[in-house]
Amino acid sequence: MPQYFSRRNLNFLLYEVFNATALNQYPRFSAHDRETFDMTLDAITQIADTYMYPYLREVDRNQPELRDGQVEVHPKVGEYLKAIGEAGLIGAPFSFEDGGQQMPETVAACIGYIAMAANNGMMYTGLTAGAADLIVAFGSEELKQKYVANMLAGKWQGTMALTEPQAGSSLSDITTSASPQADGTYRIKGQKVFISAGDHNHCDNIIHLMLARIDGAPKGTKGISLFVVPKYRIDDNGNKTRNDVTSTGVYHKLGQKGVPAMHLTMGDADDCHGWLVGEPHKGLPYMFQMMNGARIGVGMTGAAIASAAYYASLQYAKERPQSRRLDEKSALDSPQIPIIQHPDVKRMLLLQKAVVEGSLSLLIECSRYFDLSHAAEGEEKANSALLLDLLTPIAKTYPCEMGLVAVSNGLQVLGGYGFTEDFPLEQYYRDIRITPIYEGTTGIQGQDLLGRKVTMKGGKAVQLLFAEINKVISEAETFDELKPYAKKLQAELARVQEVTMALMPFAMQGQIERYLMDATLYLEMFGNMTIAWQWLKQGVAAKHALLTQSPEGDEEVFYESKIHTMKYFFHYELPKNLGLAARLKDNEVLTIAQEKEVVL
């Protein structure tokens, strides 16, 4: 079977870079060790190899259809949901009392990575886990008992129902209403669009976590509440009654065609029942817990698709003979060489490797901060939460935006064949395109980073991050080969600080639009610095292994390739920040609306 991810790289990151087993010292994770971590990764790999990767193209070419009120998806989806549910992998990071395994998110996040690299057209279980987590965190005991077990078993699907036709990303403008009833429930009326896995025929129920506005609620985001709105209502005896939730249509998409994106209508017959989660008017803060987790998950999906594309293009480059070395063009009698030997092809492959492995490193870093923010105590707990908040928009955006660039380069490696259905690159290119849009577009992530995260608590999160980066710089300076790269990263920290200070006066003067007009560029610059940090961290681990373990053969090649790819990133990708910094410090305003508007 063709390769779609590297278990060796995953082990390197988990155990040599981030020392995942150190988490077992915390009481929450004390039931685990490396053996249970490896068994978990083995289990999802077997499921991915059996039920997912072999059906990559088949799922793509047989997209969901709405027929007679029923959404029909590929039958392998049902087999996958049954297998992953029975293996206990949907609820792996949930607590024992909630039916989970109390697995660290550092390891559990890799479940999604492997699955989405195998076939992201089966993107169902992450949504279910996120919805179940919201019920556990904020729902009543009754809601927990009624819904969570079947969701984690893969029998019931979970969704996140936010977006409406007229509102898009502007959640303050949602109009779905919730009318209180004498029995404590609410009658829901409205429409939701682009609801991933919002209906399908391979589960017994769909559990929507839905935002709505209670009658008389304040305008804007402060008046939004969160509700459980199931496809079927379940009474105390377990009997099912169809709720008034109608699948109005399925959006046929550019990519990720195996997952139905639904248009849902609630309350056409005034009989859509919803149950309030937590307190009234606190729905958006509740939903952001799921959304922040989902943003990390989307970043992981971007990295996963880019991984599958990288290994597909790498295999092709090794096997495809074409032309001769540039210095040997006249030797027409000599055999053609594999295209991997051509410098420009090697550059494109190094770009893909740098993006995939740099992104995965950052995502595991964020997962580790998530674990520490829950399992640690005192200052370590608080600082980990701040670092996670700061890094979330980067962890969502970089793997998706640069993952798209990486997949595009992978397609280019194949040339004309990459544009055909004979190879999977065209599908990966279509599939990854949605990831910069999911769970808040790149523009929203940029505004979140510069407008909120950089300034929160007086800039403490940025100070903490820079301290973490400086620790790695100090480690790198102990190796002669890495010293130049430590110096480059130190200079990049200074550049980011300089740009931030140049922008800050606009915020202090209340010129928010001017302050945030190029927030997307700031996010890109900050992201490049962050991934450079991750690559230097990997370089340190690889250099340490080479010097202390004296590896041979494939192991030596593995570590040397880490250092080589790190160097590629510093020489090819990090210099892009020079141009970004120049634009961010430029006082010429070109995008803010003027009285005399430019015609576009």
C-alpha positions as CSV (number, residue, x, y, z in Angstrom):
1,M,0.0,0.0,0.0
2,P,1.4,3.5,-0.8
3,Q,2.6,5.6,2.1
4,Y,0.4,8.5,3.2
5,F,2.1,9.4,6.5
6,S,5.4,8.6,8.3
7,R,5.1,6.7,11.5
8,R,8.8,7.2,12.0
9,N,8.4,10.9,11.9
10,L,5.4,10.7,14.3
11,N,7.5,8.7,16.8
12,F,10.3,11.2,16.4
13,L,8.1,14.1,17.3
14,L,6.2,12.4,20.1
15,Y,9.1,10.8,21.9
16,E,12.3,12.5,20.9
17,V,11.1,16.1,20.4
18,F,8.2,16.4,22.9
19,N,8.8,13.5,25.2
20,A,5.1,12.6,25.3
21,T,5.6,10.0,28.0
22,A,6.5,12.7,30.5
23,L,2.8,13.6,30.6
24,N,2.2,10.3,32.4
25,Q,3.6,11.9,35.6
26,Y,0.3,13.9,35.9
27,P,-2.5,12.0,37.7
28,R,-4.9,12.4,34.7
29,F,-2.6,10.5,32.4
30,S,-1.0,8.1,34.9
31,A,-2.8,5.1,33.4
32,H,-0.8,5.4,30.2
33,D,2.7,4.7,29.0
34,R,4.5,4.4,25.7
35,E,3.0,0.9,25.1
36,T,-0.6,2.3,25.3
37,F,0.3,5.2,23.1
38,D,1.8,2.9,20.5
39,M,-1.2,0.6,20.7
40,T,-3.5,3.5,20.0
41,L,-1.5,4.6,17.0
42,D,-1.4,1.0,15.7
43,A,-5.2,0.7,16.1
44,I,-6.0,3.8,14.0
45,T,-3.4,2.9,11.4
46,Q,-5.0,-0.5,11.0
47,I,-8.5,1.1,10.7
48,A,-7.1,3.7,8.2
49,D,-5.4,1.0,6.1
50,T,-8.5,-1.2,6.1
51,Y,-11.5,1.1,5.8
52,M,-10.2,4.4,4.6
53,Y,-7.2,4.7,2.3
54,P,-8.3,2.0,-0.1
55,Y,-11.5,3.9,-0.8
56,L,-10.0,7.4,-1.2
57,R,-11.1,7.8,-4.8
58,E,-14.2,5.8,-4.5
59,V,-15.6,8.0,-1.7
60,D,-14.7,11.1,-3.7
61,R,-16.4,10.0,-6.8
62,N,-19.6,8.8,-5.1
63,Q,-20.6,11.9,-3.2
64,P,-23.6,12.1,-0.8
65,E,-27.0,12.5,-2.3
66,L,-30.3,13.6,-0.7
67,R,-33.0,11.1,-1.9
68,D,-36.6,11.1,-0.5
69,G,-35.5,13.0,2.6
70,Q,-32.5,10.6,3.4
71,V,-28.9,11.6,2.9
72,E,-27.0,8.6,1.5
73,V,-23.2,8.4,1.8
74,H,-20.7,5.8,0.9
75,P,-21.2,2.5,2.7
76,K,-17.6,2.4,3.9
77,V,-18.4,5.4,6.1
78,G,-20.6,3.1,8.2
79,E,-17.9,0.5,8.5
80,Y,-15.3,3.1,9.5
81,L,-17.6,4.6,12.1
82,K,-18.4,1.2,13.6
83,A,-14.7,0.2,13.7
84,I,-13.4,3.4,15.2
85,G,-16.3,3.6,17.7
86,E,-15.7,0.0,18.9
87,A,-12.0,0.7,19.2
88,G,-12.8,3.5,21.6
89,L,-10.8,6.0,19.6
90,I,-13.5,8.7,19.2
91,G,-13.5,9.4,22.9
92,A,-9.8,8.6,23.5
93,P,-9.0,11.9,25.3
94,F,-12.3,12.0,27.3
95,S,-12.2,11.2,31.0
96,F,-12.9,7.6,32.2
97,E,-16.1,8.8,33.9
98,D,-17.4,10.1,30.6
99,G,-16.6,6.9,28.7
100,G,-13.1,7.8,27.4
101,Q,-9.6,6.6,27.9
102,Q,-8.0,9.8,29.4
103,M,-5.5,9.7,26.6
104,P,-3.3,12.9,26.4
105,E,-4.4,15.1,23.5
106,T,-0.8,15.0,22.4
107,V,-1.3,11.4,21.3
108,A,-5.1,11.6,20.6
109,A,-4.6,14.4,18.1
110,C,-2.4,12.0,16.1
111,I,-5.5,9.7,15.6
112,G,-7.1,12.4,13.5
113,Y,-3.8,13.1,11.7
114,I,-3.5,9.4,10.5
115,A,-7.2,9.1,9.7
116,M,-7.3,12.3,7.6
117,A,-4.1,11.5,5.8
118,A,-5.7,8.2,4.8
119,N,-9.0,9.6,3.6
120,N,-10.3,13.0,4.6
121,G,-13.5,12.3,2.8
122,M,-14.5,10.5,6.0
123,M,-14.3,13.5,8.2
124,Y,-17.0,12.6,10.7
125,T,-15.6,11.6,14.1
126,G,-13.8,14.8,15.0
127,L,-17.1,16.7,14.7
128,T,-18.8,14.1,17.0
129,A,-16.1,14.3,19.6
130,G,-16.2,18.1,19.6
131,A,-20.0,18.1,20.1
132,A,-19.8,15.5,22.8
133,D,-17.1,17.5,24.6
134,L,-19.4,20.5,24.7
135,I,-22.2,18.5,26.3
136,V,-19.7,17.1,28.9
137,A,-18.3,20.5,29.7
138,F,-21.5,22.6,29.9
139,G,-24.5,20.3,29.6
140,S,-26.7,19.0,32.4
141,E,-26.3,15.5,33.8
142,E,-29.4,14.5,31.9
143,L,-28.0,15.6,28.6
144,K,-24.7,13.8,29.3
145,Q,-26.5,10.6,30.1
146,K,-28.7,10.8,27.1
147,Y,-26.2,11.6,24.4
148,V,-22.5,11.2,25.1
149,A,-22.1,7.4,25.2
150,N,-23.8,6.8,21.9
151,M,-21.8,9.6,20.3
152,L,-18.5,8.3,21.5
153,A,-19.5,4.8,20.3
154,G,-19.9,6.1,16.8
155,K,-23.6,5.3,16.7
156,W,-24.7,9.0,16.8
157,Q,-23.2,11.8,14.8
158,G,-22.4,15.2,16.3
159,T,-22.3,18.5,14.4
160,M,-21.5,22.2,15.0
161,A,-24.4,24.2,13.6
162,L,-23.4,27.9,13.5
163,T,-23.6,29.3,10.0
164,E,-26.8,30.8,8.5
165,P,-27.4,32.0,5.0
166,Q,-27.5,35.7,5.8
167,A,-24.8,35.7,8.5
168,G,-21.8,33.7,7.4
169,S,-18.9,34.3,9.8
170,S,-20.8,37.2,11.4
171,L,-22.4,35.2,14.3
172,S,-23.8,38.4,15.8
173,D,-26.3,38.4,13.0
174,I,-27.8,34.9,13.4
175,T,-31.6,34.8,13.5
176,T,-32.4,31.2,14.4
177,S,-34.8,31.6,17.3
178,A,-35.5,29.6,20.5
179,S,-38.9,30.0,22.2
180,P,-39.1,28.8,25.8
181,Q,-41.8,26.1,26.6
182,A,-43.5,25.2,29.9
183,D,-41.6,21.9,30.1
184,G,-38.2,23.6,30.0
185,T,-37.4,22.9,26.4
186,Y,-37.3,25.4,23.5
187,R,-38.9,25.4,20.1
188,I,-36.3,26.1,17.5
189,K,-37.0,27.9,14.2
190,G,-34.5,28.9,11.5
191,Q,-32.0,27.7,9.0
192,K,-28.4,26.5,9.1
193,V,-26.0,26.0,6.1
194,F,-22.7,24.2,5.4
195,I,-23.3,21.8,8.3
196,S,-20.7,19.1,7.8
197,A,-22.0,15.6,8.4
198,G,-25.4,17.3,9.2
199,D,-27.3,14.2,8.0
200,H,-26.4,10.7,6.7
201,N,-27.7,7.2,6.7
202,H,-24.9,5.5,8.7
203,C,-25.8,6.6,12.2
204,D,-28.9,6.3,14.3
205,N,-29.2,9.9,15.3
206,I,-27.7,13.3,14.5
207,I,-27.0,15.5,17.5
208,H,-26.7,19.2,16.4
209,L,-25.0,21.6,18.8
210,M,-26.8,24.7,17.6
211,L,-26.6,28.4,18.2
212,A,-29.9,30.3,18.5
213,R,-31.3,33.4,20.0
214,I,-33.9,33.0,22.8
215,D,-36.9,35.3,22.4
216,G,-36.2,38.7,23.8
217,A,-32.4,38.1,24.0
218,P,-30.0,41.0,23.6
219,K,-28.8,41.8,20.1
220,G,-25.3,40.8,19.0
221,T,-23.2,37.9,20.3
222,K,-24.2,38.5,23.9
223,G,-27.7,37.2,23.1
224,I,-26.7,33.9,21.6
225,S,-27.4,30.6,23.4
226,L,-26.4,27.0,22.7
227,F,-28.8,24.1,22.3
228,V,-28.8,20.4,21.7
229,V,-31.1,19.8,18.7
230,P,-31.3,16.1,17.8
231,K,-32.7,14.7,14.6
232,Y,-34.6,12.3,16.7
233,R,-36.0,13.0,20.2
234,I,-35.4,10.2,22.7
235,D,-37.9,9.7,25.5
236,D,-37.1,8.2,28.9
237,N,-37.9,4.7,27.6
238,G,-35.5,5.1,24.6
239,N,-38.3,5.6,22.1
240,K,-37.4,7.8,19.1
241,T,-39.6,10.5,17.6
242,R,-38.6,12.5,14.5
243,N,-37.7,16.1,15.5
244,D,-38.7,18.9,13.1
245,V,-35.3,19.2,11.5
246,T,-35.4,18.9,7.7
247,S,-32.5,18.2,5.4
248,T,-33.3,20.9,2.8
249,G,-30.3,20.2,0.5
250,V,-26.8,18.9,0.1
251,Y,-24.1,21.3,-1.1
252,H,-21.9,19.6,-3.8
253,K,-18.4,20.8,-3.1
254,L,-15.1,21.3,-4.8
255,G,-13.5,18.7,-2.5
256,Q,-14.0,16.6,0.6
257,K,-16.9,15.1,-1.3
258,G,-17.4,12.2,1.0
259,V,-18.8,14.5,3.8
260,P,-22.2,15.9,3.2
261,A,-22.4,19.7,3.8
262,M,-26.1,20.2,4.7
263,H,-28.6,23.0,4.5
264,L,-31.0,22.4,7.4
265,T,-34.3,23.9,8.2
266,M,-35.7,23.8,11.7
267,G,-39.3,24.3,12.8
268,D,-41.3,24.3,9.6
269,A,-44.0,22.4,11.5
270,D,-43.4,24.3,14.8
271,D,-42.2,21.1,16.3
272,C,-38.4,21.4,16.5
273,H,-37.4,20.7,20.2
274,G,-34.1,22.0,21.6
275,W,-32.5,21.6,25.0
276,L,-30.5,24.5,26.4
277,V,-26.8,23.8,27.1
278,G,-25.5,25.6,30.2
279,E,-26.8,29.1,30.8
280,P,-28.8,31.4,28.5
281,H,-26.9,33.9,26.4
282,K,-23.5,32.2,26.9
283,G,-23.7,30.1,23.7
284,L,-20.8,31.8,21.9
285,P,-18.2,31.4,24.7
286,Y,-19.3,27.7,25.0
287,M,-19.1,27.2,21.3
288,F,-15.7,28.8,21.1
289,Q,-14.4,25.9,23.3
290,M,-15.4,23.5,20.5
291,M,-14.3,25.9,17.8
292,N,-10.8,26.4,19.2
293,G,-10.4,22.6,19.4
294,A,-11.9,22.4,15.9
295,R,-9.4,24.9,14.7
296,I,-6.5,22.7,15.8
297,G,-8.3,19.8,14.2
298,V,-8.6,21.7,10.9
299,G,-4.9,22.5,11.0
300,M,-4.3,18.8,11.6
301,T,-6.4,18.0,8.6
302,G,-4.5,20.4,6.4
303,A,-1.2,18.8,7.5
304,A,-2.6,15.4,6.9
305,I,-3.8,16.0,3.4
306,A,-0.4,17.7,2.6
307,S,1.3,14.6,4.0
308,A,-0.6,12.3,1.7
309,A,0.2,14.5,-1.2
310,Y,3.9,14.7,-0.3
311,Y,4.3,10.9,-0.2
312,A,2.4,10.5,-3.5
313,S,4.6,13.0,-5.3
314,L,7.7,11.7,-3.6
315,Q,7.0,8.2,-4.9
316,Y,6.3,9.5,-8.4
317,A,9.5,11.6,-8.4
318,K,11.6,8.5,-7.5
319,E,10.0,6.4,-10.2
320,R,9.5,8.8,-13.1
321,P,12.5,9.0,-15.5
322,Q,12.9,12.2,-17.5
323,S,15.8,14.1,-19.1
324,R,19.3,14.2,-17.8
325,R,21.3,16.3,-15.4
326,L,21.6,19.9,-16.5
327,D,25.4,19.5,-16.8
328,E,25.0,16.5,-19.0
329,K,22.3,17.6,-21.5
330,S,24.5,16.8,-24.5
331,A,24.9,13.1,-23.4
332,L,21.8,11.9,-25.3
333,D,23.0,8.3,-25.3
334,S,22.9,8.2,-21.5
335,P,19.7,7.0,-19.8
336,Q,17.2,9.5,-18.4
337,I,17.3,10.0,-14.7
338,P,14.5,10.0,-12.1
339,I,13.1,13.5,-11.8
340,I,13.9,13.6,-8.0
341,Q,17.5,14.2,-9.1
342,H,16.5,17.5,-10.8
343,P,17.2,20.5,-8.5
344,D,13.8,22.2,-9.0
345,V,11.9,19.0,-8.3
346,K,14.0,18.4,-5.2
347,R,13.2,22.0,-4.1
348,M,9.4,21.3,-4.4
349,L,9.7,18.1,-2.5
350,L,11.7,19.8,0.3
351,L,9.0,22.5,0.5
352,Q,6.4,19.8,1.0
353,K,8.4,18.0,3.6
354,A,9.2,21.3,5.4
355,V,5.5,22.3,5.5
356,V,4.2,18.9,6.5
357,E,6.7,18.1,9.3
358,G,6.9,21.7,10.5
359,S,3.1,21.9,10.8
360,L,2.8,18.6,12.5
361,S,5.4,19.6,15.0
362,L,3.5,22.8,15.9
363,L,0.2,20.9,16.2
364,I,1.7,18.4,18.6
365,E,3.2,21.3,20.5
366,C,-0.3,22.9,20.8
367,S,-1.7,19.6,21.9
368,R,0.9,19.4,24.6
369,Y,0.0,22.8,25.8
370,F,-3.7,21.7,25.9
371,D,-2.8,18.7,28.1
372,L,-0.7,20.9,30.5
373,S,-3.5,23.5,30.7
374,H,-5.8,20.7,32.0
375,A,-3.5,18.4,33.9
376,A,-0.8,20.7,35.4
377,E,-1.3,23.1,38.3
378,G,-0.4,26.7,39.1
379,E,1.8,28.7,36.9
380,E,2.5,25.9,34.5
381,K,-1.2,25.4,33.9
382,A,-1.9,29.1,33.4
383,N,1.0,29.7,31.1
384,S,0.2,26.6,29.0
385,A,-3.3,28.0,28.5
386,L,-2.0,31.3,27.4
387,L,0.5,29.8,24.9
388,L,-2.3,27.6,23.5
389,D,-4.5,30.6,22.9
390,L,-1.8,32.5,21.2
391,L,-0.7,29.7,18.9
392,T,-4.2,28.5,17.9
393,P,-4.7,30.9,15.0
394,I,-1.3,29.9,13.7
395,A,-1.8,26.2,14.2
396,K,-5.1,26.5,12.2
397,T,-3.8,28.7,9.4
398,Y,-0.2,27.7,8.6
399,P,-0.9,24.0,7.9
400,C,-3.9,24.9,5.8
401,E,-2.5,27.9,3.8
402,M,0.9,26.5,3.3
403,G,-0.5,23.0,3.1
404,L,-2.3,24.2,0.0
405,V,0.9,25.6,-1.4
406,A,2.6,22.3,-0.6
407,V,0.0,20.2,-2.4
408,S,0.1,22.6,-5.4
409,N,3.9,21.9,-5.6
410,G,3.2,18.2,-5.3
411,L,0.8,18.4,-8.3
412,Q,3.5,20.3,-10.1
413,V,6.0,17.5,-9.5
414,L,3.8,15.2,-11.5
415,G,3.4,17.8,-14.3
416,G,0.5,17.0,-16.6
417,Y,-0.3,13.7,-14.8
418,G,-0.9,15.7,-11.6
419,F,-3.9,17.4,-13.3
420,T,-5.5,14.0,-14.2
421,E,-7.6,11.6,-12.2
422,D,-4.9,8.9,-12.8
423,F,-3.1,10.1,-9.7
424,P,-4.5,11.4,-6.4
425,L,-2.8,14.8,-6.4
426,E,-5.8,16.6,-8.1
427,Q,-8.1,15.2,-5.4
428,Y,-5.8,16.3,-2.6
429,Y,-5.6,19.8,-4.1
430,R,-9.4,20.0,-4.2
431,D,-9.8,18.6,-0.7
432,I,-7.3,20.9,1.1
433,R,-8.8,24.1,-0.4
434,I,-11.6,24.2,2.1
435,T,-9.3,24.1,5.1
436,P,-8.3,27.8,5.1
437,I,-12.0,28.5,5.2
438,Y,-13.2,26.1,7.9
439,E,-13.7,27.3,11.5
440,G,-12.9,30.9,10.7
441,T,-11.2,32.1,7.5
442,T,-7.5,33.1,7.4
443,G,-8.6,36.8,7.6
444,I,-10.5,36.0,10.8
445,Q,-7.5,34.2,12.3
446,G,-5.2,37.1,11.5
447,Q,-7.5,39.5,13.3
448,D,-7.7,37.1,16.2
449,L,-3.9,36.9,16.5
450,L,-3.1,40.6,16.2
451,G,-6.4,42.0,17.6
452,R,-6.7,39.7,20.6
453,K,-4.0,37.2,21.3
454,V,-0.9,39.5,20.9
455,T,-2.4,42.0,23.3
456,M,-4.0,39.8,25.9
457,K,-2.9,40.2,29.5
458,G,-0.5,43.0,28.4
459,G,1.3,40.9,25.9
460,K,2.2,38.1,28.4
461,A,1.5,35.3,25.9
462,V,3.9,36.7,23.4
463,Q,6.5,37.1,26.2
464,L,6.0,33.5,27.2
465,L,6.4,32.3,23.6
466,F,9.5,34.3,23.0
467,A,11.0,32.7,26.2
468,E,10.2,29.2,24.9
469,I,11.8,30.1,21.5
470,N,14.9,31.5,23.3
471,K,15.3,28.2,25.2
472,V,15.6,26.3,21.9
473,I,17.9,29.0,20.5
474,S,20.2,28.4,23.5
475,E,20.1,24.6,23.0
476,A,20.9,25.1,19.3
477,E,23.9,27.3,20.1
478,T,25.6,24.3,21.7
479,F,26.0,22.6,18.3
480,D,28.3,24.3,15.8
481,E,26.2,23.2,12.8
482,L,23.1,24.8,14.3
483,K,24.6,28.0,15.5
484,P,23.9,30.0,12.3
485,Y,20.3,29.0,12.4
486,A,20.0,29.9,16.1
487,K,21.3,33.4,15.1
488,K,18.8,33.6,12.2
489,L,15.9,32.8,14.5
490,Q,17.1,35.3,17.1
491,A,17.1,38.0,14.4
492,E,13.5,36.9,13.4
493,L,12.3,37.4,16.9
494,A,13.6,40.9,16.9
495,R,12.0,41.6,13.5
496,V,8.6,40.4,14.7
497,Q,8.9,42.6,17.8
498,E,9.8,45.6,15.7
499,V,6.8,45.1,13.4
500,T,4.5,44.6,16.4
501,M,5.7,47.8,18.1
502,A,5.3,49.7,14.8
503,L,1.6,48.6,14.6
504,M,0.7,49.0,18.2
505,P,0.2,52.9,18.2
506,F,-2.7,52.5,15.8
507,A,-4.5,50.3,18.3
508,M,-3.7,52.6,21.2
509,Q,-5.1,55.6,19.1
510,G,-8.3,53.7,18.4
511,Q,-7.5,53.3,14.7
512,I,-8.6,49.6,14.7
513,E,-9.2,49.3,11.0
514,R,-5.7,50.7,10.3
515,Y,-4.2,48.4,13.0
516,L,-5.8,45.3,11.5
517,M,-5.9,46.0,7.8
518,D,-2.9,43.7,7.1
519,A,-3.5,41.3,10.0
520,T,-3.4,38.4,7.6
521,L,0.2,39.4,6.6
522,Y,1.1,39.7,10.2
523,L,-0.2,36.2,10.8
524,E,1.8,34.9,7.9
525,M,5.0,36.5,9.3
526,F,4.3,35.3,12.8
527,G,3.6,31.8,11.4
528,N,6.9,31.6,9.5
529,M,8.8,32.5,12.7
530,T,6.8,29.9,14.7
531,I,7.5,27.1,12.2
532,A,11.2,28.1,12.2
533,W,11.2,27.6,15.9
534,Q,9.7,24.1,15.4
535,W,12.3,23.2,12.8
536,L,15.1,24.4,15.0
537,K,13.7,22.3,17.8
538,Q,13.6,19.3,15.5
539,G,17.2,20.1,14.4
540,V,18.4,20.0,18.0
541,A,16.7,16.6,18.6
542,A,18.2,15.2,15.4
543,K,21.7,16.5,16.1
544,H,21.6,15.1,19.6
545,A,20.6,11.7,18.3
546,L,23.3,11.7,15.7
547,L,26.0,12.5,18.3
548,T,24.8,10.3,21.1
549,Q,23.3,7.3,19.3
550,S,25.7,7.0,16.3
551,P,22.8,5.7,14.1
552,E,23.5,3.9,10.9
553,G,21.6,3.1,7.7
554,D,18.0,4.4,7.5
555,E,18.2,5.9,10.9
556,E,21.2,8.0,10.1
557,V,19.5,9.2,6.9
558,F,16.4,10.0,8.8
559,Y,18.2,12.4,11.2
560,E,20.3,13.9,8.5
561,S,17.2,14.6,6.5
562,K,15.7,16.4,9.4
563,I,18.7,18.8,9.6
564,H,18.7,19.2,5.8
565,T,15.0,20.1,5.8
566,M,15.5,22.5,8.7
567,K,18.2,24.3,6.7
568,Y,15.9,24.4,3.7
569,F,13.2,26.2,5.7
570,F,15.6,28.8,7.1
571,H,17.1,29.5,3.7
572,Y,14.0,29.4,1.5
573,E,10.9,30.1,3.6
574,L,12.0,32.3,6.5
575,P,13.4,35.0,4.3
576,K,9.9,35.7,3.1
577,N,9.4,37.6,6.3
578,L,11.7,40.4,5.0
579,G,9.0,41.4,2.4
580,L,6.2,40.9,4.9
581,A,7.8,43.1,7.5
582,A,8.5,45.8,4.9
583,R,4.8,45.9,3.9
584,L,3.6,45.8,7.5
585,K,5.8,48.8,8.4
586,D,4.8,50.7,5.2
587,N,2.5,53.7,6.0
588,E,0.9,53.7,2.6
589,V,-2.8,52.7,3.0
590,L,-4.3,51.0,0.0
591,T,-7.1,48.8,1.3
592,I,-9.2,50.9,3.6
593,A,-12.3,52.4,2.1
594,Q,-12.0,56.1,1.1
595,E,-14.5,58.8,0.4
596,K,-13.4,58.6,-3.3
597,E,-13.5,54.9,-3.7
598,V,-11.2,53.1,-6.1
599,V,-13.1,51.1,-8.7
600,L,-12.0,47.5,-8.6
